[in-house]
């Protein structure tokens, strides 16, 4: 039990966890034909943000990182990570298709996870 200001916040309905899901999308930025990054990371990030605003209406987080995929010729590449909470699966696939086309990449890794979440507001 968690106490805050001498009262139990678990008993307040708005501070209870909800069941849901989240999707993670891992987007490498190396062009599949050239084997190197063509689009500057900041431009890619801005594009991803605009697409996510349209398709992930329940919320999302975008992070820039580095990593390697299983077929990476260069080893490490810049990447973008997107986490979308309670997204429609069709929207997730559409976002992945849009990003694959825009960045000319071979694939987007998608993970689906069940979770419990709450928006703490006190």
C-alpha positions in Angstrom: 0.0 0.0 0.0 1.3 3.4 -0.9 0.6 6.4 1.4 0.8 10.0 0.2 -0.1 12.9 2.5 -1.3 10.5 5.2 -4.0 8.9 2.9 -4.0 5.8 0.9 -4.1 6.7 -2.8 -4.8 3.1 -3.9 -8.4 3.6 -2.9 -9.0 6.5 -5.3 -10.4 5.2 -8.6 -8.4 7.6 -10.7 -5.1 6.2 -9.3 -5.7 2.6 -10.1 -3.9 0.7 -12.8 -5.7 -0.1 -16.1 -4.9 -3.1 -18.2 -3.7 -2.3 -21.7 -0.9 -2.9 -24.2 1.9 -1.0 -25.7 3.8 -1.4 -29.0 7.5 -0.7 -29.5 8.8 0.1 -32.9 12.5 0.1 -33.6 13.4 2.0 -36.8 17.0 1.9 -38.1 17.9 4.8 -40.3 20.4 3.2 -42.7 19.1 3.2 -46.3 18.7 -0.4 -47.5 20.2 0.4 -50.9 23.2 2.5 -49.9 23.9 0.9 -46.5 24.3 4.3 -44.8 22.0 6.9 -43.3 20.7 9.3 -46.0 18.1 11.3 -44.0 19.5 13.4 -41.1 18.4 12.1 -37.7 16.6 15.4 -36.8 14.6 15.3 -40.1 13.8 11.6 -39.5 12.7 12.4 -35.9 10.4 15.2 -37.1 8.8 12.9 -39.7 8.3 10.1 -37.1 6.7 12.6 -34.7 4.2 13.9 -37.3 3.2 10.3 -38.3 2.8 9.3 -34.6 0.6 12.3 -33.8 -1.7 11.2 -36.5 -1.9 7.5 -35.7 -1.1 7.1 -32.0 -3.9 9.1 -30.4 -3.6 7.4 -27.0 -0.1 8.6 -26.5 3.5 7.8 -27.6 7.1 8.3 -26.7 9.9 8.7 -29.2 13.6 8.3 -28.4 16.7 8.5 -30.6 19.4 5.9 -30.1 21.9 3.7 -31.8 21.9 0.0 -32.4 22.3 -2.8 -34.8 19.9 -5.1 -36.5 20.6 -8.7 -37.5 21.7 -7.8 -41.0 23.6 -4.6 -40.4 26.6 -4.3 -42.6 28.1 -1.4 -40.8 27.4 -2.7 -37.3 26.0 0.3 -35.5 23.4 2.7 -37.0 21.3 5.6 -35.7 17.8 4.5 -34.8 14.5 5.8 -33.5 12.4 4.0 -30.9 8.7 4.6 -30.6 6.5 3.3 -27.8 2.8 3.7 -28.4 0.3 3.0 -25.6 -3.0 1.3 -26.3 -2.6 1.7 -30.0 -4.7 0.0 -32.6 -2.7 -2.8 -34.2 -3.7 -1.7 -37.7 -2.3 1.8 -36.9 0.9 0.2 -35.7 1.3 -1.7 -39.0 0.4 1.4 -41.0 3.0 3.5 -39.2 5.6 0.8 -39.8 4.7 0.7 -43.5 5.0 4.5 -43.8 8.3 4.7 -42.0 9.8 1.8 -44.1 8.8 3.5 -47.3 9.9 7.0 -46.2 13.4 5.9 -44.9 13.9 3.2 -47.5 14.6 0.6 -44.9 14.3 -3.2 -45.0 12.2 -3.7 -41.9 10.8 -2.3 -38.7 11.0 -4.4 -35.6 7.7 -4.3 -33.7 7.0 -5.7 -30.2 3.6 -6.0 -28.6 3.4 -6.1 -24.8 0.6 -6.4 -22.3 0.9 -3.9 -19.5 -0.8 -2.1 -16.7 -0.6 1.6 -16.7 -1.9 4.7 -14.9 -1.6 8.4 -15.4 -0.6 9.6 -11.9 -2.3 13.0 -11.4 -2.0 13.8 -7.8 
